[in-house]
Amino acid sequence: MITSTAAVSLKDLLYDNTHAAAPELAVKEGGAVRCVACGHRCLIQEGRSGVCKVRFNRGGELRVPWGYVGSVQCDPIEKKPFFHAFPGRDAMSFGMLGCDFHCSYCQNWVTSQALRDDQALAPPMFCQPADLVDLAVRNHAPVIVSTYNEPLITSDWAVDVFQVARERGIVCGYVSNGNGTPEVLKFIRPLVSLYKVDLKGFDDKHYRQLGGTLKNVLDTIVMLREMGFWVEIVTLVVQGWNDSEAELRGIAKFLAGVSRDIPWHITSFHPDYKMTADKGYTKTLADTLVRGYDYGREAGLHFVYPGNLPGQVGAREHTYCPHCDQLAIKRHGFYVLFNTMDGDRCFNCGRQIPGVWEPNPPRQSMGTGIPRPVRLPAYDRARGLTGAGE
């Protein structure tokens, strides 16, 4: 239960900045409403909210977040991470507040755990969909991504943003925990091209501790591929939590069974949120990531990328052609040192490398490989925009 004055104030503020849910994501069942935006499928009674805390029943109508962001910045797309989509480019990245999971090691907990944790207080910044798209255009970002909190639970807002983005030729993506439903994936599919899933492990007991189930996430990954999204998978490896040989090999085998062309990012954990150094948690070492890399390659995956330890994993953070083994993209962390691809093809053998590629990509990163802050225009809810952003 939320008890702090700050959290109650935030709850009241967000309560007033809502919109009726998309009809595709709300099913009336008597006086209650069934929300199908995530795998919890909450049956929400009058005056109550779902597991996420941000979708609630008011007067028999499902109300959902709209008209604000909790965070926005211009990230190198490799940070998402997408390695097989627009390499070397930036992705305008925004998130709202709330999540349907409660991961103890969440590295975006200030936004994702708002309304669940009194310490997670990220003040909302009010805006309209066009404001975010304008930021992308002004910053020359060809991609816009819903991230930082769980985008599935704010899909109604994301779709409104993405409709404007697509009209201006911008590609749209999700960075998600993958706790989806067929209904929500069908709802976003006309506008979302890129989808990154955090596959947090391969142990259902652990998944239930985080607030979900393993099966639903695995089913979502299969659906995403079948529906034609470009999918990349990330596993944040936490020593002593999900780094066992059985678990990492299980993930690798599952992904290879869906498609050997799915990029699997195995990333290093740093102590954060409730899993801190004073509680005995340590940064994941390169040896552990290399071990996961080997399991992925042995399972038949073409693209396995150890991450968050730039320069410490040898050539494994680069992309090689799966047909001729030619170096296609060389990286250092989030920075593309050079890109030799000819559109979507290997320059050496001419065969296609799976991904979402530009016809004439930049030969190295356009920026510094470091996230850049951006500023939304000042916005007064009563009077509208009052100043320019950048």
Number of C-alpha atoms within 10 A of each C-alpha: 7 12 9 12 10 14 19 14 11 17 16 11 13 20 18 11 16 19 17 17 22 16 12 14 21 20 15 15 12 9 12 21 24 20 26 21 28 28 22 21 17 19 19 24 21 15 11 15 19 21 20 24 19 24 26 28 23 18 12 17 20 28 22 24 26 25 19 22 24 21 21 23 20 23 25 29 29 24 18 21 21 27 26 23 22 24 27 27 23 29 30 28 27 22 24 30 31 29 29 25 22 18 21 14 19 21 15 16 25 22 25 30 26 26 24 18 17 17 14 19 20 18 17 19 17 20 20 19 19 15 18 25 24 17 23 25 17 10 16 16 23 20 26 30 27 30 23 27 29 28 29 28 31 25 26 24 25 26 21 16 23 27 18 18 24 17 10 14 11 20 22 24 28 26 26 23 24 28 28 25 22 16 15 20 20 13 19 18 15 13 19 23 18 25 23 25 23 17 23 23 22 23 17 13 11 16 19 12 13 17 15 22 18 19 14 17 22 21 15 20 25 17 18 23 16 10 13 11 19 21 24 26 24 26 24 24 27 24 16 10 13 18 21 17 12 13 16 22 21 17 23 25 19 16 23 20 13 15 14 19 19 21 27 30 28 25 23 20 23 20 19 17 15 14 18 15 12 9 9 8 19 17 15 21 18 20 11 20 25 20 16 29 25 16 21 28 16 14 19 18 23 21 25 27 23 30 28 22 17 15 14 18 19 12 15 18 25 22 23 19 23 18 14 12 12 15 19 20 23 19 23 18 20 26 23 25 16 18 21 18 24 18 15 19 19 23 17 16 12 14 15 16 20 18 20 18 17 15 12 10 18 17 15 19 23 16 15 14 21 15 18 15 11 16 13 21 19 15 18 12 12 6 7 12 17 11 10 11 15 12
